[in-house]
Amino acid sequence: LQTHYRIDMYGAVLFLEQQALVSMVVERLGREAARIVRCLLAEGALDDKVLGERLLMPAKEVREVCFRLLALGLVHLQEIPRTADHAPSRTIFLWRIDIRLVRRNLQCRLLEVIRGFEGQLAKLAAVNADLVDKAVRLRQRLSEGERRAYALYCQERD
């Protein structure tokens, strides 16, 4: 009798993405926002009144936190009109999280940060070009043993 195990990689990656999202929300916006995110991930799309009832929070506070999450691109607001005129008083507003869109938003934000760092690095390299050239010439003059010692020194420093 042989037993076979199968790992659900899609489910595992989705779980890790959700946990990373919740942990980022805790760091940026606090525990209340993380509770809202967890509830939306578990339940799907909900309006702020139902969210408030489920989380035992006032609907006004839920709405404020959800709008902060919306500003960061972590939740989305879906409008469901009850009538054809789309009047706000006769429209249901549902908060939801699409993990694929959140992932894409975070990737774009991360790329923007990397581009900013690259720009700063280029500016610093241009300002300190003489020091960079001097360091390159110094490394070229080092013997093989001195290069190994320098590499070890750099590793220990990091």
Residue pairs with C-beta under 8 A, 6 or more apart in sequence:
14 99
17 99
17 103
18 41
18 99
21 37
21 41
21 74
21 97
21 99
21 102
22 34
22 37
22 38
22 41
25 33
25 34
25 37
25 69
25 74
26 33
26 34
28 72
29 65
29 68
29 69
29 72
32 57
32 61
32 65
33 65
33 68
33 69
35 55
35 57
36 51
36 55
36 62
36 65
36 66
36 69
36 75
36 95
37 69
37 74
37 75
37 97
39 46
39 51
39 54
39 55
40 46
40 51
40 75
40 95
40 96
40 97
41 97
41 99
43 54
44 96
45 78
45 94
45 95
45 96
46 54
46 94
46 95
46 96
47 92
47 93
47 94
47 95
48 59
48 62
48 63
48 66
48 93
48 95
49 59
51 57
51 59
51 62
51 66
51 95
52 58
52 59
52 61
52 62
55 62
66 75
66 77
66 95
69 75
70 76
70 77
73 101
73 102
73 105
73 106
73 109
74 97
74 102
74 105
75 95
75 96
75 97
76 95
76 96
76 97
76 98
76 101
77 93
77 94
77 95
78 93
78 94
78 95
78 96
79 86
79 91
79 92
79 93
80 91
80 92
80 93
80 94
81 87
81 90
81 91
81 92
82 90
82 91
82 92
83 90
125 132
139 147
139 150
142 150
